[in-house]
Structures are given as structure tokens and as C-alpha cells.
Amino acid sequence: MALRVGMMVLAVACVLACVSLAVAAENDGAAGGKSGYGPLSAGLVGGMAILGAGFAVGRVGSAGAAAIAEKPELFVRALIFIAIAEGLAVFGFVLAFMLMSL
């Protein structure tokens, strides 16, 4: 329970920091005429994708470990499912880099 509260506080602090940086960049004109919300959206997309991938790997990894303990021949299937879950983080990074160019 305390871990969830700590993660939520950290997430809110990061969002507030990103919003303040975006507003400062927009007010200063330091973005070269661009809106300062590109880094904010990139951070949110990347963070949420990595958070989702972390939850997915945790669930799939624990289930895969239990399945491998019972049937060792399921190792390759479990590894494939974990790799699919990690693909979410890769897609999040790609989208974040694409949004940074806006």
C-alpha cells in the first residue's frame, strides 16, 4: 500500500514538473516558435508505456516462472510472452521520440 502511494506521489510530482517546464518554455519562446507541450506529451507517453510494460512483465513473468516450474518445456513460450510485454516499452520510447520532434 505504501509503495502505491509513493508511486502516485512521484507520478504527480513528475507531471507537475513537466507542466511547469512546458509553460516556462512557451512563455520564454525558447522552443523556437513551437509549443512547449511536446516534451510534456512525450514524457507522459513514455512514462505510461514503461509503467504498463513493467506491470505486464511482472504479471507475465511470475506466471511464466510458475508454469516453467511445473513444465520446463514451456520456457520458450514464457520467454516469448515476456518479450511481447517488453515490446510495449519499446513502442513507448519510439512514440516519445516522435513526439519530441513536434
N, C-alpha and C positions, 0 to 999 in steps of 0.2 A: 504494500500500500504506500509506504513512504517513497519507494522508488518511482511509482507512478506520479506522485505529487511532485517529486523533484524533476522528473522529465517534463511535466507540464509547465512548471515554473521556468525551466530552461528554454522550452519552446516559446513561451510568451515573451521572455526576455530577448530571444533572437529575433522574433518578429518585430518587436518594438525597435530594436536596433536597426533592422533593415528599413523600416518605415522612416525612421529619423534620418538615416543616410540618404534615402531616396528623396525626401523632402528637401534636405540640405543641398543635394546635387541639383535639384530642379530650381531652387531659389538662387543658387550661385551661378547657374548656367554653365557649370563645369562639365556637363555631359555633352557639350558641343552641339547644343540645339536639340538634343534628344531628351526624351522623358527619363526621369530617374527611376522609373518603376521596372525597368528591365532587370537590374540586379535583384530587386525585391522578388519579382516573379521567378527568376532563375533560382534564387535561394530557396523559395518555398517549394518549387517543383522538385529540385534536387533533394531537399531535406525530406519531403514526404515520400518520395520514391525510395530513398535509402531506408527510411523508417519502416515502410511497408515491406521492403526486401528483408530487413532484419527480422521482423515478425514472422515472415514466411519461412525464412531459413531456420528460425528457431523451432517452429512447429513441424516443418518437414524433416528437419534434422533429427529431432527427438523421435518422431515416428519411424524414420528410416533406421535409426540405431536400434530401436526395439524390434523392428522387422528383421534386421540383419542378425540380431541375437538369436532369433528363433529359426531363421532360414538364411544361412550365409550366402546362398546363391542369389539373393535379392540385392546384393551390394551394388551392382551396376544400375539397377532401376532406381535405387535410393539416391545414388550419385547424380543420375540424370534429373531427378526431381529437384534436388538441391541446386543444380546448375540452372535450371529453369527459374527458380526463385531468385537466384543471384542476377539473372538477366534483367530483372526489374531495376536493380541499381544501375546497371549499365545504361538502360534506356533513360533513366532519370538524369544521369550525367550528360548524355547526348542532348536531351531537351534543355538542360540548364545551359550548356554551351551555345545552343541555338538561340535561346532567349537573351543571352548576354550580348548578342550582336544587334539586338533591337535598339 
